[in-house]
Amino acid sequence: MTDETAQSAEPREEAFPPPETGPAPARRGRSRALAALGVFGELLITLGLVLGLFVAYSLWWTNVEADRSAAAASDRLRDTWAASPTGTPSAPPGGTPAPAAPFAAGDAVGFLHVPAMGRDYQVLIRMGTDSDTLAEGVAGVYEQPYRAAMPWDQAGNFALAAHRDGHGAKFHDLDAVHRGAAVVVETKDKWYVYRVDSTLPETSKYDTGIVAPVPVGSGYTGPGRYITLTTCTPVYTSRYRMAVWGSLVRVDDVDAKRTPPPELRQP
């Protein structure tokens, strides 16, 4: 046998290592498990991103949109007031002026001022508490299950609702409003000044009595000129409702400069 023949007969080193030893089904099972784990991890990451975007949209972007919409609507209302400076029809001595025409769903009524929620706190008031109305960053006037009385009515409950989180979150700090606090409703010609008499930290979202003409649980025992502010609680949930109740203290005329009442000028 020649040297070349002997060399060719010797085993040569392989370019690649030998395949993994062990039963083939076990190797395939491990590969499939690792692949499935990778896909599951990617799904979790994607889900986390989607949830993060949803939270950002719900708690931030809806506030941006609502504030922009409410600011534009507020400017339009004030422009309308400025263009028509005449007052509402006069009332008899000791009476209260009535609006020139009834308000329809979606109409702007005026502005709500609550110093306990911020020195410059102001929110546009609109008729209706449906989701589309409240999503515009306003305080909505209840039209059902009880149609709220208006501030100029001789008796009744001017009941309002607003979001606590998202969509402007106009009642986010409603829990900061306590007994004795001032609540002021501004209309074209009048300032309606209320004093908070009682609060309800939590009740069922089905408790419609809190917005009744004589609100249940408020401590009021008969007809009067009341205001009720309601929102969801706890914060970031809609599981329960909270309420703030107040009664009318006085009505001030709006002057040419729209000078706010003392309750809104205190430091």
N, C-alpha and C positions, 0 to 999 in steps of 0.2 A: 504494500500500500504506500503510495507516494505521500510526501508531506502535505500537498494540497488536499488530497483526499482525506487525510487524517484531520486537517484543520476544519474541513467542511462538515465532518461528522460530529465535531464538538458542538454542544448546545450554545446558542447565542443568547445574549441578554435581550430581554424584551424592551421595546421602547416605552411601554406603559406597565404599571404594576398589575399584578393579577387581579381579577375581579374579586369583590368582597365575598368571603365565604359565609356560609350559613344558608338556611332554607330560603328559597326565593320568595314564598308568600309572606314571610316575616319582613323581609326587606321592603317589599311593596307596601305592606301595611304601615311601616314606619314613615315611608315617603308620603303616603296619602294623609297620614295624621299631621305631619308637619305642614303639608300644603293647606289642609283644612284650617289649621291653627293660624297660618298666615292670612288666609282669607278672612277668618273671623276677626283677627286683629285689625285688618284694614276696614272692615265694616264698623267696628267700634270707633275707630278714629273718625270715619265719615259721619257716623251718628253723632259723635261729640261735636263735630264742626257744625252740623245742621242744628243741633240744639243750641249751641252757642249763638249762631246767627239768629235763631228764633227769639232767644232771650234779648239779644241786642235790639232786634226789631220791636219787640213788645214793650221793652222798658226804656228805650232811648229814641228810636226813630219815630215811633208813634207820637211821642211827646213833641218832637221837632215839628212833625206835620200838624199836630193839633194846635200847638202854640202859634204856628204861622197862620192857620185858618182862623183861629180865634182873634188874633191881632188884626187881621184884615177886616173881619166882621165888626170888631169893636170900633175901628176907625170909620167904617161906613155908618154905624149907628150914630156916632158923635157928629159926623158930618151932616147927617140928616137932622139931628137936633139943632145944630148951628144954623142950618138953612131955614129952619122953621121955628123961630124963637117964641112964637105965641104959645101961651099955656094951654093946658087942657081945659075943658068947659068948667066954669066956676061952680062951686058948690054953695048951698045955702049956708048962712052963718053957723059955724060949729060943725059943718059937714066936711066931707072929704071929696076932692075932685075925682071924677071917674074918667077913664080913658075915652078918647074920641070914638074908638071902635074896638070891639073884642079882638083879642089876640088869637091868631090861628097857630096851628102846629108849626114849629120851626121859627116863628117870629121872635125877634130880639125884644126883650122887655126892658132891660137896664143892666145894672152892674151890682155885684155883691162885693162888699168890703168887710173883711174880718181881720182886724189888727192882730189878733192872737196868732194868726197864721202868717204874719209878716207885715211890717209897717206899711208897705206899699201894695199889699195883697189886693188884687182886683180880679174878678172873673165875670165874663159876660153871662147873662141869664137869658135862656131861650125856652120857649114852650116845648114840652115833650121830654120824655126820659127814655126814648127808644135808643138802641145801640148806635144808630147813625148820628143822632143828635149829640149824644154824650161823647162820641168819638172825636167831635170837633173841638174838644177842650173847653167846654162850657159847663155851667150848672143848669140842669134841666128842671123845668117846672112839672110836677106830677099832674097828669091828666087822667090817670087810672091807678088803682081801683077807685080813688076819690079824686075828683077834679079840684085842684088846689084853689083856694081863695087867693085873690090878688091883694097886694099890700093896701090898696085903697078901699077894699071892701070893708063894710062895717063889722064883719065877724068872719072868722074862718082861719084856715091854716095854710100859709104860704110855704108849701113843702117842696124842697129842692133835692136833687141828687147829682153827684159828680163822681168821676173815677178817682180811685185812690192811687192807682199805679197805671202807668201807660196812658195814652190818649190825653196828655196834658196833666194828669194826676192832680187836678185842681183841689181835691179834698185830701191830699196825702197827709197833711198835718191836722186833720180834723180832731184828732185825739188831744191836741194842744189847746182846744177851746173848752174852757171851764165856766162854771157858774159865775155870773157877774160880768162876763166878757161882753163887749159890744159887737153887734152885727148890724151893718148898715146896708140898706138897699137904695141904690140911686136910680131914679127914673128921670125922665126929661125935665120935670118941674118940681120934684119933691125928693127929700132925703127921709127915708123911713128908718128910724133908729130903734133897734131892739136890744133887749138885755137878756142874756142867757140865764135861764132859770134852773135847768136840769139837763143831765146827759144820760145816755144809755150806752155803756161800753160795748155791749154785745147782745144780739137777739137773733132769732131765726130769720133767714132771708124771706120767709113766707109770712112774717109778722107785718101785715098791712096796717095794723092798728096804729103804728107809730106815725103814720101820715094822715090819720083820720082828722076830721074838722076839729074835734077835741082829742088830741093825741093820747092814745092809751099808754100809760106808764109815765107820762110827763109830770103828773101831779096836778094838772089843771082839772078842775071839776065842772066847768061850764064853758059856754061859748066865749070867745075872746078874739083878739087879733094876734095870732101866733105865727112863728116861723119855725120850720123844721129843716135841718140839714142832715142828709143821710149819705152813707158810703159803705163800702165793703170793709170787712175786718176778719181776721188779722191782716196785717200788711202783706202784700203779694199773694193774697188769696181772695176768693169771693164766697167763702164758706158761710160767713155770718154778716150781719149788718150792725152798724152803730148809728146813733142818732144824737143830735143836739137840738134842744128846744129853747125857744126864746119868746118873749112877749113884747109887744110894741110899747115903747116909752113915750115917743113923741114923733111928730112930723114937722120937718123944717122945709121952708120954701127954698128953692134953688135961685140964687141971685145971678146977676149978669156975669159974674166972674166964676160961677160954680164953686164958690168957697165951700169946702167940706165942713161938716159939723165938727164940734170940738173933739168928739171921739176919734176922728180920723186925723186930728192935728196934734195929738199928744205925742211927745218924744218916745 
